[in-house]
Amino acid sequence: MWILLILLLVVWACLSVFGFLVEGLLWLAVVGIVLFVATAVVGLLRGRAATKE
């Protein structure tokens, strides 16, 4: 599970950087940032839930 989470975070970060580098793809950067934050939040919540059990 953690490997998938880390892989997704890397992919979203790369999409964000690529979106900022290519001027016409600013929307890709915004989508990448939103997905990065969402994935990080889900990972944190699942990690905390697993440690409580």
C-alpha positions in Angstrom: 0.0 0.0 0.0 2.8 2.4 0.9 4.7 1.7 -2.3 1.6 2.6 -4.4 1.0 5.8 -2.3 4.6 6.9 -2.8 4.5 6.1 -6.5 1.3 8.1 -6.9 2.9 11.1 -5.1 5.9 11.0 -7.4 3.7 10.8 -10.5 1.6 13.8 -9.3 4.7 15.8 -8.5 6.2 15.1 -11.9 2.9 16.1 -13.6 2.9 19.4 -11.6 6.5 20.2 -12.6 5.8 19.4 -16.2 2.7 21.6 -16.2 4.6 24.5 -14.8 7.4 24.1 -17.3 5.2 24.0 -20.4 3.3 27.3 -20.4 0.2 26.0 -22.1 -0.3 23.2 -19.6 -0.9 25.2 -16.5 -4.1 23.2 -15.9 -1.9 20.0 -15.7 0.1 21.6 -12.9 -3.1 22.5 -11.0 -4.5 19.0 -11.4 -1.2 17.5 -10.3 -1.1 19.6 -7.2 -4.7 18.8 -6.3 -4.1 15.0 -6.8 -0.8 15.2 -4.8 -2.6 16.8 -1.8 -5.5 14.4 -2.0 -3.2 11.4 -2.2 -1.2 12.6 0.8 -4.3 13.3 2.9 -5.7 9.8 2.1 -2.4 8.2 2.9 -2.1 10.1 6.2 -5.7 9.2 7.2 -5.2 5.5 6.4 -1.9 5.4 8.2 -3.4 6.9 11.3 -6.3 4.5 11.2 -4.0 1.5 10.8 -2.0 2.5 13.9 -5.1 2.9 16.0 -6.2 -0.6 15.5 
